[in-house]
Amino acid sequence: MAWRCCLCLAPMVSAQDAVKTDPKHDTVVSENDQVRILKGHYGPHKKSIMHSHPVQLRCSSPMPRGSSVFRTGKKTPFAVKAGDAQYDAATVHLPENTGDVGMDVIVVELKGHAAKP
């Protein structure tokens, strides 16, 4: 029984850098010694892989209103619209676009503020 629990927690414990785990959705736009800027694109009804981000500022690019779900062990609905910006503490999550339109986000990660799995 304990072995099964370890397998269930493995994705959260082993969550890694978004670009390394899911380059299909997340790409580096720019980087220096203090920040890394990512562009994330999720087509309609597409989801990522469990990954982590340090402290971050997330901005949604111009698009129709959409919705997504972030999973950190539970589903957390997250509605976005063009021009939204949000600060997030370091996190481990699995983003999923549950909307009918594509979703683009720009994520500015602050280096030295890693997520704790």
Secondary structure, DSSP 4 states (H G I P E B T S, - for coil): -HHHHHHHHHHHHT-EEHHHH-TTTEEEEEE-SSEEEEEEEE-TT-B--SEEE-SEEEEEPS-S-EEEEEESSSEEEEEE-TT-EEEE-SEEEEEEE-SSS-EEEEEEEETT-----
